[in-house]
Structures are given as C-alpha cells and as structure tokens.
Amino acid sequence: MFAKQIILILLLLNISAATSKEFNSFSSAKKHLSKQVNADTETIYCGCSIKKQGKKLVPDPASCGYVPRNELTKKGKVNARAKRIEWDHIVSASELGNQLKCWQNGGRKNCKKVSEKFKKMEADINNLAPAIGEINADRSNYRFGMIEGEKRAYGACDVEIDFKQRVIEPPPEARKKIAETYYYMQRTYGLKISKKQKKLFEVWLHEKYNSKL
C-alpha cells in the first residue's frame, strides 16, 4: 500500500511540473493547447492523428479506423462534430461544478460568473484532452466505468458508451491518464472521488497500457 502511495505521489508531481501553466478561462486554455498539437498528438478515446486545416483541428479517421456513429444530425445535416477536434474535460465540468454551491444556483453559467475556483478548474489544461467532437458530445458528463461486451459504435475506435447507464468505457491506452487526472484534480482542488471510482482508478493506474497523450 505504501509503495502504491509513493507511485501515485510521483505521478501527480510529474503532471504538475510538466503542465503548471494556469489560465483564466476555458477558451484561453483551448487556444494554448491547440497550438501545442503536433504530429505525435492523438485523440484520447480513439487514438486518431490530428491534422491542421488553417486554424482548425480535424481528426484523421484513416489513422485510427474511426467511423461516425451518426453521419447526419437529426435535422439531416452533416454531423460537423464528427469532423472536428474538441477539448474534452476528463473530469467533466458538471462533476467539478456539482461539488460547488454555485452550481446549484445556475449551473455552469453561474459558476463561471461567481466562482474563481470553478474557472481555474474548467481551464486547467491537465484536465483537458483532444477528442473527436461526436464522441465528446456522446460522452457528455457520463462517468467512467467498465461495460460488458464490446459493442463498438465508432468503427475500430475502442470506446464504448452506454447511454442508458450513462457510462463510458475508454480504451486501455487512455485509462492510466484518466486515473492520473482524477487524482491530480483531487489533490489540486479537493475533488471528491467515490470509493467505487477510486477502486477502478487504482486498477487503471497499474495496467500495462500507457496513454500516449
């Protein structure tokens, strides 16, 4: 147990040292991260390469076998979010906000107005990862977990989302990063993590797969 605690502390220190720059808004954090994208950057849930089209970032489906779950929107228009990169909060904004009083009086919009702590959490680049827009939308604020079976809805992309249970199972390569991020947010902002989630994250921390992000 003591050895595990030492490893966790070292992981958290490495995260803090590597990305200690602070931002005052989510938009400024996204702009900064977009500039850091290079040939080695991959999306968190599919491992897709990212291309730059002018100022836009777009996923390269051929690099990862991603196929949109929905080619069209409900209104029959092209699903634009399937063709763009977005910055996903690993610990969702609602999970962060629900632990603050400001969320109960107006949700995210109110927290951004009245809570400096929320704005720091929302803009913390340690909690942001590039994701294909469609998957970011489908993930919503669902919790991370394990889902029985391997029903994939995004081509070869190894991510499963159970809309009924509101759970997302990330690919093995992303799990360590997700666990590290939750513990970083706990240490930095006092994020409360349930016993069930902690048990899962402890397993993910010691899996043999390592995220490339």
N, C-alpha and C positions, 0 to 999 in steps of 0.2 A: 504493500500500500504506500509506504514511504517513497519507494522508488518511482511509483506512478505519479505521486505528487511533485517530485523533483522534475520529472519529464514534462509535466503539464506547465510548471512554472517557467521552464526554459523555453517552451513553445510560445508562451504568452510574451515573454521578454523579447523573443525574436520578432514577433509580429509588431510589437510596439516600437522597437528600434528601427525596423525596416520601413514602416509607414507611419511616422509620428506627426506628419503634417496635418494641421487642422484647417477646417473650412467652416464658414459661417452659414452656408446654405447648400442644399442638395444639388442645386443647379451648378454651383461653382465646383463642387466635388466631381460631378459628372464631366464637366469640361476638362478638368485636370486629368481624370482617368482616361478620357478619350484620347488625349494627347500622348498617353503612355502606351497605347496599343501598338504592338509591333507584330512581326511575322510569327513570333512564338506564342502570342496571346490566343487563348481558346475560350469558347463559351463554357460556362460552368456545368450545365446539365447535359450537353451533347458533345462537347469537345470539338466543336466546329472552329475552323480557322476564321479569322475576321479580315475582311477587305475594307479598304477605304475608297469611297466614291465621293471625291470632293471633301466636304466636311462630314459626310455621313459615314456611319459604320454599318456594314452589312455582313451577314453570315455567309459562309461558303458551304452550301449543302453538300457539294461533291466531296468535301474533305471529311465528312462525318456520316453521310447517309441520312441526313435529316430530311423528312418529308412532312409538310404541314398537316396537322390534324384536320384543319379546315382551309381549303384553298380560297374559299369565299366567305364573306361575312354574312350575317343573317339577312342583310339588305341586298345581297347578291353582288357586292363589290369585292374587288381583290383584297384579300386579307393582308394589309400592309404590314401588320405587326410580325408576320411570318418572314418578312424580308428585311427586317431591321434589327439592330442590336440595341438593347435597353440595359440599364443598370439595375440589377435586382438586389433588394435588401435581403441578405441571407437570414438575419433575424428581421422579420417583416416589420414595417412601420407600425402596424396595428399592435403587434406583440410588444413593441417598445412603448407605444403610447398608452396601451391599456394598463400599464403599471404606473401611470401618472394621472393625477387628478384632472389635468387639463383635458384629457381625452373624454372624460365623462360629460364635459360641457361644450361639446362642439367638435369632437374628433380631431383628426389630423390638422384641419384648417385652424382650429383654435390653438392647438399645441404649438403650431408654428408661429403664432402671434404672441403667445404669452410665456412660453417655456424655453429658456436658453438651453436647458439640458436636452430637451427633445430635439432642438435644432442641431445640437452637436452630435447627437446620436444618429439623426437622419442623414447628416453629412459626413459621417465617419467613413473614410474610404476603406478601412479594414473590414467593414460590413457590406461592401458593395462588390458585385461580381458581374461581368458581362454575360448576358443571356439573350437568346433569341426571343424577340418580343412576344410571340404567340405563347411560348412556354412560360414566360414571366407572367403573362396575363392569366394563363390556366393555373399556375401555381397560386396566384392571389396571395392570401395570407395563411395558406394551409401549413400545418405543422409537418415536420419531417418524421418519417417512420418507415417501417417495412410493410410491403403489400404482398399478399400471397399471389403466386403466379407471376408470369412475365408478359402481361398484356401491354404491348407497346403500341402507342397511337401516333408515334412520330418517326416512322421508318426505323432505321437502325439506331436511332438515339435511345440510349439505355436509361430512360427516365419513365417512371410510372406515376400517374396521378389518379387518385380515387376521389372523384368529385362528390360522391355520396358521403364518404367518411371524412372528407376534407384533409387528405393526407397525400404527401408527395414522397416518393422513394427516389433519391438521387442515385446516380451511377456510382459504383465503388470508388472510382478515381476522385470523386468530389467530396466524399464523406469525411475524410480527415480534415479538410479545410473548413467544412461546415461546423464540425465539432470544435475545432480550434477557435473559430469565430465566436461561437456562443460563449465559450469560456472567457474569451477576450472581452466581450461585451459585459459579462458578469463582473469581471474584475475591474473594468474601467468605469462602468455606470451603475453597478449594483443590480444588473438584470437578474430576475428570479427565474430559475430553471427548475422544472418539476423533477421529482425523483425518477420518474419513468424516462424522461428525456435524458437525464444525466446518465442513466444506466446504458441507454442506447449510444450516447456520445462517447462513453468510455470504451465501448466496443469499437466504434469507428476510429477512435484515436490510435488504436493498436492494430488495425487491419493492415495488411501488407501493401494495400494500394495507396499511392500518394498522388494528391492533386498536382497538376502541372501549373495551376494558377498561382 
